[in-house]
Amino acid sequence: MLLALAVIHTWVPMQAGRMGLTNATGLWIATVALLLMLVQGTTGWWLKSPRFAPRVPTCSFNYLLMCGIVLLVGAHLWLKG
């Protein structure tokens, strides 16, 4: 759900045609956060598989991804505000 909202939030400003008026650093931070959300979604989907046994290292990786996403989204909001 969060990934879908992030993609919509990405798509609407890009289609507005005012990209020249935006902060490039904030856009790069948001792009990296979106990519991390894609990686986290894939990792979460992989963790749900019953065939995947070594979950502890991947769960830690998924947690670190979440922390990175929170930091990047916070930086994006701080630059936007």
KOLLUM-453724 format. One line per 10 residues: number of its first residue (from 1); their letters; for each residue x, y negated, z negated of N, C-alpha, C. Coordinates in Angstrom, 1 decimal, padded with zeros to 4 digits. Layout:
residues N
NUM> A> X:Y:Z:X:Y:Z:X:Y:Z; ...
//
This chain:
residues 81
1> MLLALAVIHT> 000.8:001.2:000.0:000.0:000.0:000.0:000.9:-001.3:000.0; 001.9:-001.3:-000.9:002.8:-002.4:-001.0:003.5:-002.6:000.4; 003.9:-001.5:001.0:004.7:-001.6:002.2:003.8:-002.2:003.3; 002.5:-001.8:003.3:001.6:-002.3:004.3:001.4:-003.8:004.1; 001.3:-004.3:002.9:001.1:-005.7:002.6:002.4:-006.5:003.0; 003.6:-005.9:002.8:004.8:-006.5:003.2:004.9:-006.7:004.7; 004.5:-005.6:005.4:004.5:-005.7:006.9:003.6:-006.8:007.4; 002.4:-006.9:006.8:001.4:-007.9:007.2:002.0:-009.3:006.9; 002.6:-009.4:005.7:003.2:-010.7:005.3:004.4:-011.1:006.2; 005.0:-010.1:006.8:006.1:-010.3:007.7:005.5:-010.7:009.1
11> WVPMQAGRMG> 004.5:-010.0:009.5:004.0:-010.2:010.9:003.3:-011.6:011.1; 002.5:-012.0:010.1:001.7:-013.2:010.3:002.6:-014.5:010.5; 003.6:-014.7:009.6:004.4:-015.9:009.9:005.2:-015.8:011.2; 005.6:-014.6:011.6:006.3:-014.5:012.8:005.5:-014.8:014.0; 004.2:-014.5:014.0:003.3:-014.8:015.0:002.8:-016.3:015.1; 003.0:-017.0:013.9:002.6:-018.4:013.9:003.4:-019.3:014.8; 004.6:-018.9:015.1:005.4:-019.7:016.0:006.2:-020.8:015.3; 006.3:-020.8:014.0:007.0:-021.9:013.3:008.2:-021.3:012.6; 008.9:-020.4:013.2:010.1:-019.8:012.5:011.3:-020.8:012.4; 011.3:-021.8:013.3:012.4:-022.7:013.2:012.3:-023.6:011.9
21> LTNATGLWIA> 011.2:-023.7:011.3:011.0:-024.5:010.1:011.2:-023.7:008.8; 011.7:-022.5:008.9:011.8:-021.7:007.7:013.3:-021.6:007.2; 013.4:-021.1:006.0:014.8:-020.9:005.4:015.3:-019.6:005.9; 016.4:-019.6:006.7:017.0:-018.4:007.2:017.5:-017.4:006.2; 018.0:-017.9:005.1:018.5:-017.0:004.0:017.3:-016.3:003.4; 016.2:-017.0:003.2:015.0:-016.3:002.6:014.5:-015.2:003.6; 014.6:-015.5:004.9:014.1:-014.5:005.9:015.0:-013.3:005.8; 016.3:-013.5:005.7:017.2:-012.3:005.6:017.0:-011.5:004.4; 016.8:-012.2:003.3:016.5:-011.5:002.0:015.2:-010.7:002.1; 014.2:-011.3:002.7:012.9:-010.6:002.9:013.1:-009.4:003.8
31> TVALLLMLVQ> 013.9:-009.6:004.9:014.1:-008.5:005.8:014.8:-007.3:005.1; 015.8:-007.6:004.3:016.5:-006.5:003.6:015.5:-005.8:002.6; 014.7:-006.6:001.9:013.7:-006.1:001.0:012.7:-005.2:001.7; 012.3:-005.6:002.9:011.4:-004.8:003.7:012.0:-003.4:004.1; 013.3:-003.5:004.5:014.0:-002.3:004.9:014.2:-001.4:003.7; 014.5:-001.9:002.5:014.5:-001.1:001.3:013.2:-000.5:000.9; 012.1:-001.2:001.2:010.8:-000.6:001.0:010.5:000.6:001.9; 011.0:000.4:003.1:010.8:001.6:004.1:011.7:002.8:003.6; 012.9:002.5:003.1:013.7:003.6:002.6:013.1:004.2:001.3; 012.5:003.4:000.5:011.9:003.9:-000.8:010.7:004.7:-000.4
41> GTTGWWLKSP> 009.9:004.2:000.5:008.7:005.0:000.9:009.1:006.4:001.5; 010.1:006.4:002.3:010.5:007.7:002.8:011.1:008.6:001.7; 011.8:008.0:000.8:012.4:008.8:-000.3:011.2:009.3:-001.2; 010.3:008.5:-001.5:009.1:008.9:-002.3:008.3:010.0:-001.6; 008.2:009.9:-000.3:007.5:010.9:000.4:008.2:012.2:000.4; 009.6:012.1:000.4:010.4:013.3:000.4:010.4:013.9:-001.0; 010.3:013.1:-002.1:010.2:013.7:-003.4:008.9:014.4:-003.7; 007.9:014.1:-003.0:006.6:014.8:-003.2:006.6:016.2:-002.6; 007.5:016.5:-001.7:007.6:017.8:-001.1:007.9:018.8:-002.1; 007.2:019.9:-002.2:007.4:021.0:-003.2:008.7:021.7:-002.9
51> RFAPRVPTCS> 009.3:021.6:-001.7:010.5:022.4:-001.3:011.7:021.6:-001.8; 011.6:020.4:-002.2:012.8:019.6:-002.6:013.1:019.8:-004.0; 014.2:020.5:-004.3:014.5:020.9:-005.7:015.3:019.9:-006.5; 016.5:019.4:-006.0:017.3:018.5:-006.8:016.7:017.1:-006.9; 015.7:016.9:-007.7:015.0:015.6:-007.8:015.7:014.6:-008.6; 016.5:014.9:-009.6:017.0:013.9:-010.5:017.9:012.9:-009.8; 018.9:013.3:-009.0:019.7:012.2:-008.3:018.8:011.4:-007.4; 017.9:012.0:-006.7:017.0:011.2:-005.8:016.1:010.3:-006.6; 015.6:010.7:-007.7:014.7:009.9:-008.5:015.5:008.7:-009.0; 016.8:008.9:-009.4:017.6:007.7:-009.8:017.8:006.8:-008.7
61> FNYLLMCGIV> 018.0:007.3:-007.5:018.2:006.5:-006.3:016.9:005.7:-006.0; 015.8:006.4:-006.1:014.5:005.7:-005.9:014.3:004.6:-006.9; 014.7:004.8:-008.1:014.6:003.8:-009.2:015.5:002.6:-008.9; 016.7:002.8:-008.4:017.6:001.8:-008.0:017.1:001.0:-006.8; 016.5:001.7:-005.9:015.9:001.0:-004.8:014.8:000.0:-005.3; 014.0:000.5:-006.2:012.9:-000.3:-006.8:013.5:-001.6:-007.4; 014.6:-001.4:-008.2:015.2:-002.6:-008.8:015.7:-003.6:-007.8; 016.3:-003.0:-006.8:016.8:-003.9:-005.7:015.7:-004.7:-005.0; 014.6:-004.0:-004.7:013.5:-004.6:-004.1:012.9:-005.8:-005.0; 012.8:-005.5:-006.3:012.3:-006.5:-007.2:013.2:-007.7:-007.2
71> LLVGAHLWLK> 014.5:-007.5:-007.2:015.5:-008.6:-007.2:015.4:-009.4:-005.9; 015.3:-008.7:-004.8:015.2:-009.4:-003.5:013.9:-010.2:-003.3; 012.8:-009.6:-003.8:011.5:-010.3:-003.7:011.6:-011.5:-004.6; 012.1:-011.4:-005.8:012.3:-012.6:-006.7:013.1:-013.6:-006.0; 014.2:-013.3:-005.4:015.1:-014.3:-004.7:014.3:-014.9:-003.6; 013.6:-014.1:-002.8:012.8:-014.7:-001.7:011.8:-015.7:-002.2; 011.1:-015.3:-003.3:010.1:-016.3:-003.9:010.7:-017.5:-004.4; 011.9:-017.4:-005.0:012.6:-018.5:-005.6:013.1:-019.5:-004.5; 013.6:-018.9:-003.4:014.0:-019.8:-002.3:012.8:-020.4:-001.6; 011.6:-019.7:-001.6:010.4:-020.3:-000.9:009.8:-021.4:-001.7
81> G> 009.9:-021.3:-003.1:009.3:-022.2:-004.0:009.9:-023.5:-004.1
//
